[in-house]
Amino acid sequence: MDEPSFSDERFETIVGNVLRLGVMLAAGAVFVGGSLYLLRHGASTPEYNVFRGEPETLRTIRGIFEGAFAFRGRAIIQLGLLTLIATPVARVLFSVYGFIRQRDFTYVLITLFVLAVLLFSLAGGKL
């Protein structure tokens, strides 16, 4: 049985939708997290003379998810930022799949190289 056609136009539409969905999910999460944070902490007076970095729980993916499931505003904001960072990675992964379906192996190799560079940079440039 033949697979349905995977034209360039359909491919570009799906890639555009992946990007659009990722950005909308990220914006929604940041909005919800920011709203929760302001509802809970908006009346407190900031202390600008003391620097406080992110808590340890917001520095790991597991901590971010645990905090988001507990409806902590800052964790939901971090989850939105992670979603925004993951969006181009998802786009590149989908592009690899699309180029495989189109049997365009030159672009598969180029896109895999781009994916490797993205993952390398997200890992902090460490092997």
C-alpha positions as CSV (number, residue, x, y, z in Angstrom):
1,M,0.0,0.0,0.0
2,D,1.4,3.4,-1.0
3,E,1.8,6.1,1.7
4,P,0.0,9.3,1.2
5,S,1.8,12.1,-0.6
6,F,4.1,14.2,1.6
7,S,4.4,17.3,-0.6
8,D,6.7,20.2,0.1
9,E,3.7,22.4,0.7
10,R,2.2,20.0,3.2
11,F,5.6,19.6,4.9
12,E,6.0,23.4,5.3
13,T,2.5,23.7,6.6
14,I,3.1,21.1,9.3
15,V,6.5,22.6,10.2
16,G,4.9,26.0,10.6
17,N,2.2,24.5,12.8
18,V,4.8,22.8,15.0
19,L,6.5,26.1,15.5
20,R,3.2,28.0,16.1
21,L,2.0,25.4,18.6
22,G,5.2,25.4,20.5
23,V,5.3,29.2,20.8
24,M,1.6,29.3,21.8
25,L,2.1,26.6,24.5
26,A,5.2,28.4,25.8
27,A,3.4,31.8,25.9
28,G,0.4,30.2,27.6
29,A,2.5,28.5,30.3
30,V,4.5,31.7,31.0
31,F,1.2,33.7,31.2
32,V,-0.4,31.2,33.6
33,G,2.8,30.9,35.7
34,G,3.2,34.7,35.8
35,S,-0.4,35.2,36.8
36,L,-0.1,32.6,39.6
37,Y,3.1,34.2,40.8
38,L,1.6,37.6,40.9
39,L,-1.5,36.4,42.7
40,R,0.7,34.8,45.4
41,H,3.6,37.2,45.6
42,G,2.5,40.4,43.8
43,A,1.9,42.4,47.0
44,S,5.3,41.5,48.5
45,T,8.0,44.2,48.5
46,P,11.1,43.2,46.4
47,E,14.5,43.4,48.0
48,Y,16.7,44.6,45.2
49,N,19.8,44.9,47.4
50,V,20.0,41.1,47.8
51,F,20.6,38.8,44.8
52,R,18.8,35.5,44.9
53,G,19.4,33.1,42.0
54,E,17.0,30.5,41.0
55,P,16.2,27.9,43.7
56,E,17.9,24.5,43.2
57,T,14.5,23.0,42.3
58,L,14.1,25.2,39.3
59,R,17.5,24.2,37.9
60,T,16.6,20.7,36.9
61,I,14.0,19.4,34.5
62,R,12.6,17.1,37.2
63,G,12.3,19.9,39.7
64,I,10.6,22.1,37.1
65,F,8.0,19.5,36.3
66,E,7.4,18.7,40.0
67,G,6.9,22.4,40.7
68,A,4.6,22.9,37.7
69,F,2.4,19.9,38.8
70,A,2.3,21.6,42.3
71,F,1.0,24.8,40.6
72,R,4.0,26.9,41.6
73,G,4.2,30.0,39.4
74,R,7.9,30.2,38.9
75,A,8.1,26.5,38.0
76,I,5.3,27.0,35.4
77,I,7.2,30.0,34.0
78,Q,10.3,27.8,33.7
79,L,8.3,25.1,32.0
80,G,7.1,27.6,29.5
81,L,10.7,28.6,28.8
82,L,11.7,25.0,28.4
83,T,8.9,24.6,25.9
84,L,10.1,27.6,24.0
85,I,13.6,26.1,23.9
86,A,12.3,22.7,22.9
87,T,10.2,24.1,20.0
88,P,13.1,24.5,17.5
89,V,14.4,21.0,18.5
90,A,11.0,19.6,17.8
91,R,11.0,21.4,14.4
92,V,14.3,19.9,13.5
93,L,13.3,16.4,14.6
94,F,10.1,16.7,12.5
95,S,12.2,18.0,9.6
96,V,14.4,14.8,9.8
97,Y,11.2,12.7,9.7
98,G,9.8,14.7,6.7
99,F,13.0,14.5,4.7
100,I,13.1,10.7,5.3
101,R,9.5,10.4,4.1
102,Q,10.5,12.5,1.0
103,R,13.6,10.3,0.6
104,D,15.8,13.4,0.4
105,F,18.8,12.0,2.1
106,T,21.1,15.0,1.5
107,Y,18.7,17.1,3.6
108,V,18.4,14.3,6.2
109,L,22.2,14.4,6.8
110,I,22.2,18.2,6.9
111,T,19.3,18.3,9.3
112,L,20.9,15.7,11.5
113,F,24.0,17.8,11.6
114,V,21.8,20.8,12.7
115,L,20.2,18.7,15.3
116,A,23.6,17.6,16.7
117,V,24.7,21.3,16.8
118,L,21.5,22.2,18.7
119,L,21.8,19.4,21.2
120,F,25.5,20.1,21.7
121,S,24.8,23.8,22.4
122,L,21.9,22.9,24.7
123,A,24.3,20.6,26.6
124,G,26.5,23.6,27.3
125,G,29.0,22.7,24.6
126,K,30.3,19.7,26.5
127,L,30.6,16.2,25.1
